[in-house]
Amino acid sequence: MMPQLAALPAGHDAATRHQRASAVPVAAVRGHDLTIAERSALLDCYATPDRTFLEIATTHGVDRERLQELWFDLFLTPYRR
């Protein structure tokens, strides 16, 4: 007898989780005056938290201090209107 796979409820597959997780950082950088390199570096910071700001900044050709300031301003400081 072959074991049957458990069926997951709709919306619990990996693609859906990935889309939900991707919406958070993309929404955070939307509407800000960022270069393509800065935006890519910020999304890289979000996707790979085990890497340092220096590693990511070097990879994307962005100033580490600027990247760190953007990260804290966009992701760690509460949004104020």
Residue frames as a rotation matrix with the C-alpha (Angstrom) as fourth column:
MET 1
0.584 0.812 0.000 0.00
0.812 -0.584 0.000 0.00
0.000 0.000 -1.000 0.00
MET 2
-0.371 -0.719 0.588 1.38
0.733 -0.615 -0.290 3.35
0.570 0.323 0.755 -1.04
PRO 3
-0.321 0.258 -0.911 1.15
0.763 -0.500 -0.410 6.27
-0.561 -0.827 -0.036 1.43
GLN 4
0.368 0.532 0.763 -0.95
0.853 -0.519 -0.050 9.21
0.369 0.669 -0.645 0.27
LEU 5
-0.738 -0.635 0.228 0.32
0.537 -0.757 -0.372 12.74
0.409 -0.152 0.900 0.36
ALA 6
-0.182 0.655 -0.733 -1.45
0.782 -0.356 -0.512 15.18
-0.597 -0.666 -0.448 2.63
ALA 7
0.007 0.277 0.961 -3.36
0.824 -0.546 0.152 17.82
0.567 0.791 -0.231 0.73
LEU 8
-0.777 -0.300 -0.554 -2.62
0.565 -0.720 -0.402 21.37
-0.278 -0.626 0.729 1.86
PRO 9
0.306 0.916 -0.261 -5.41
0.673 -0.402 -0.621 23.91
-0.674 0.015 -0.739 1.99
ALA 10
0.462 -0.089 0.882 -5.52
0.772 -0.448 -0.450 26.48
0.436 0.889 -0.138 -0.81
GLY 11
0.775 -0.202 0.599 -3.05
-0.242 -0.970 -0.014 29.30
0.584 -0.134 -0.801 -0.28
HIS 12
0.765 -0.496 0.410 -0.47
-0.388 0.154 0.909 27.23
-0.514 -0.855 -0.075 1.60
ASP 13
0.769 -0.539 0.345 1.83
0.639 0.619 -0.457 26.28
0.033 0.571 0.820 -1.24
ALA 14
-0.058 -0.923 -0.380 5.38
0.840 -0.251 0.481 27.60
-0.539 -0.292 0.790 -1.49
ALA 15
-0.545 -0.145 0.826 4.62
0.713 -0.598 0.366 30.01
0.441 0.788 0.429 -4.33
THR 16
0.475 0.802 0.361 1.84
0.404 -0.564 0.720 31.70
0.782 -0.197 -0.592 -2.37
ARG 17
0.703 -0.303 -0.643 4.03
0.631 -0.151 0.761 32.04
-0.328 -0.941 0.085 0.76
HIS 18
-0.381 -0.907 0.178 6.80
0.876 -0.293 0.383 33.49
-0.295 0.302 0.907 -1.39
GLN 19
-0.252 0.362 0.898 4.44
0.582 -0.685 0.439 36.03
0.774 0.633 -0.038 -2.95
ARG 20
0.815 0.573 -0.088 3.16
0.393 -0.436 0.810 37.12
0.425 -0.695 -0.580 0.47
ALA 21
0.425 -0.742 -0.518 6.70
0.709 -0.083 0.700 37.43
-0.563 -0.665 0.491 1.84
SER 22
-0.477 -0.641 0.600 7.82
0.878 -0.366 0.308 39.39
0.022 0.674 0.738 -1.22
ALA 23
0.302 0.700 0.647 5.05
0.650 -0.648 0.398 41.95
0.698 0.300 -0.651 -0.88
VAL 24
0.764 0.021 -0.645 6.39
0.594 -0.413 0.691 43.35
-0.252 -0.911 -0.328 2.40
PRO 25
-0.164 -0.896 -0.413 9.80
0.554 -0.430 0.713 44.62
-0.816 -0.112 0.567 1.27
VAL 26
-0.581 0.001 0.814 8.55
0.784 -0.269 0.560 45.69
0.220 0.963 0.156 -2.15
ALA 27
0.510 0.830 0.226 5.81
0.681 -0.550 0.484 47.79
0.526 -0.093 -0.846 -0.56
ALA 28
0.576 -0.339 -0.744 8.34
0.603 -0.438 0.667 49.33
-0.552 -0.833 -0.048 1.85
VAL 29
-0.496 -0.861 -0.109 10.65
0.519 -0.395 0.758 50.58
-0.696 0.320 0.643 -0.91
ARG 30
-0.171 0.517 0.839 7.85
0.938 -0.175 0.299 51.73
0.302 0.838 -0.455 -3.20
GLY 31
0.772 0.579 0.263 7.40
0.517 -0.812 0.272 55.48
0.371 -0.074 -0.926 -3.32
HIS 32
0.619 -0.648 -0.443 10.91
0.161 -0.447 0.880 56.35
-0.768 -0.616 -0.173 -2.15
ASP 33
0.838 -0.387 -0.384 13.54
-0.535 -0.449 -0.716 58.03
0.105 0.805 -0.583 -4.29
LEU 34
0.351 -0.701 0.621 15.97
-0.226 0.580 0.783 55.11
-0.909 -0.415 0.045 -4.60
THR 35
-0.201 -0.481 -0.853 18.37
-0.976 0.027 0.215 54.06
-0.080 0.876 -0.475 -7.29
ILE 36
0.619 0.387 -0.683 18.05
-0.531 0.847 -0.002 50.61
0.578 0.364 0.730 -8.79
ALA 37
-0.268 -0.819 -0.508 21.21
0.013 0.524 -0.851 49.54
0.963 -0.235 -0.130 -6.95
GLU 38
-0.786 0.026 0.618 19.86
-0.597 -0.295 -0.746 50.80
0.163 -0.955 0.247 -3.61
ARG 39
0.252 0.963 0.098 16.53
-0.968 0.251 0.027 49.06
0.002 -0.101 0.995 -4.14
SER 40
0.480 -0.145 -0.865 18.26
-0.256 0.920 -0.296 45.80
0.839 0.363 0.405 -5.11
ALA 41
-0.616 -0.784 -0.077 20.56
-0.097 0.173 -0.980 46.02
0.782 -0.596 -0.182 -2.10
LEU 42
-0.506 0.504 0.700 17.65
-0.862 -0.263 -0.434 46.62
-0.034 -0.823 0.567 0.29
LEU 43
0.606 0.753 -0.256 15.75
-0.770 0.636 0.045 43.65
0.197 0.170 0.966 -1.08
ASP 44
0.123 -0.675 -0.727 18.93
-0.066 0.726 -0.685 41.57
0.990 0.132 0.045 -0.81
CYS 45
-0.773 -0.361 0.521 19.25
-0.489 -0.183 -0.853 42.62
0.404 -0.914 -0.035 2.86
TYR 46
0.017 0.892 0.453 15.69
-0.985 0.092 -0.145 41.45
-0.171 -0.443 0.880 3.44
ALA 47
0.737 0.322 -0.594 16.19
-0.532 0.819 -0.216 38.17
0.417 0.475 0.775 1.58
THR 48
0.316 -0.716 -0.622 19.59
0.441 0.691 -0.572 37.26
0.840 -0.094 0.535 3.09
PRO 49
0.855 0.104 0.508 19.71
-0.329 -0.647 0.688 38.43
0.400 -0.755 -0.519 6.72
ASP 50
0.803 -0.594 -0.041 22.81
0.464 0.581 0.669 36.30
-0.374 -0.556 0.742 7.38
ARG 51
0.065 -0.790 0.610 24.97
0.903 -0.214 -0.372 38.59
0.424 0.575 0.699 5.20
THR 52
-0.235 -0.228 -0.945 26.46
0.723 -0.691 -0.013 41.86
-0.650 -0.686 0.328 6.46
PHE 53
0.772 0.483 -0.412 25.61
0.163 -0.778 -0.607 45.31
-0.614 0.402 -0.680 5.16
LEU 54
0.025 -0.861 -0.509 29.18
-0.625 -0.410 0.664 45.60
-0.780 0.302 -0.548 3.89
GLU 55
-0.668 -0.245 0.703 28.92
0.255 0.812 0.525 42.39
-0.699 0.530 -0.480 1.83
ILE 56
0.185 0.859 0.477 25.62
0.862 0.092 -0.499 43.43
-0.472 0.504 -0.723 0.29
ALA 57
0.709 0.038 -0.704 26.71
-0.103 -0.982 -0.157 47.04
-0.698 0.183 -0.693 -0.32
THR 58
-0.344 -0.919 -0.191 29.88
-0.468 -0.008 0.884 45.85
-0.814 0.394 -0.427 -2.05
THR 59
-0.516 0.215 0.829 27.92
0.593 0.789 0.164 43.41
-0.619 0.576 -0.534 -4.21
HIS 60
0.397 0.828 0.396 25.51
0.890 -0.241 -0.388 46.10
-0.226 0.506 -0.832 -5.40
GLY 61
-0.420 -0.667 0.616 27.97
0.782 -0.610 -0.128 49.01
0.461 0.427 0.778 -5.57
VAL 62
0.568 0.664 0.486 26.22
0.196 -0.683 0.703 51.00
0.799 -0.305 -0.518 -2.85
ASP 63
-0.407 -0.659 0.633 27.74
-0.473 -0.441 -0.763 52.91
0.781 -0.610 -0.133 0.07
ARG 64
-0.516 0.163 -0.841 27.44
0.565 0.802 -0.192 50.78
0.643 -0.574 -0.506 3.22
GLU 65
-0.898 0.163 -0.409 26.46
0.266 -0.538 -0.800 53.71
-0.350 -0.827 0.440 5.45
ARG 66
-0.637 0.692 -0.340 23.73
-0.771 -0.556 0.312 54.79
0.027 0.461 0.887 3.02
LEU 67
-0.354 0.481 -0.802 22.42
-0.155 0.815 0.558 51.23
0.922 0.321 -0.214 2.78
GLN 68
-0.678 0.045 -0.733 22.33
0.679 0.419 -0.603 50.90
0.280 -0.907 -0.315 6.56
GLU 69
-0.885 0.371 -0.280 20.52
-0.182 -0.831 -0.526 54.24
-0.428 -0.415 0.803 6.96
LEU 70
-0.463 0.734 -0.497 17.95
-0.769 -0.054 0.637 53.25
0.441 0.677 0.589 4.33
TRP 71
-0.475 0.241 -0.846 17.43
0.251 0.959 0.132 49.86
0.843 -0.150 -0.516 6.00
PHE 72
-0.777 0.144 -0.613 16.76
0.616 -0.029 -0.787 51.38
-0.131 -0.989 -0.066 9.41
ASP 73
-0.804 0.485 -0.344 14.58
-0.460 -0.874 -0.158 54.16
-0.377 0.031 0.926 8.00
LEU 74
-0.376 0.678 -0.631 12.43
-0.798 0.110 0.593 51.88
0.472 0.726 0.500 5.84
PHE 75
-0.054 0.337 -0.940 12.23
-0.018 0.941 0.339 48.62
0.998 0.035 -0.045 7.78
LEU 76
-0.442 -0.210 -0.872 12.95
0.766 0.417 -0.489 49.30
0.466 -0.884 -0.023 11.43
THR 77
-0.974 0.172 -0.146 11.48
-0.071 -0.848 -0.526 52.74
-0.214 -0.502 0.838 12.10
PRO 78
-0.274 0.944 0.183 7.71
0.693 0.326 -0.643 52.73
-0.667 -0.049 -0.744 12.50
TYR 79
-0.535 0.170 0.828 5.88
0.734 -0.390 0.555 54.30
0.417 0.905 0.084 9.58
ARG 80
-0.408 0.379 -0.830 4.68
0.509 -0.660 -0.552 57.81
-0.758 -0.648 0.076 10.39
ARG 81
0.023 0.488 0.873 2.18
0.962 -0.249 0.113 59.86
0.272 0.837 -0.475 8.43
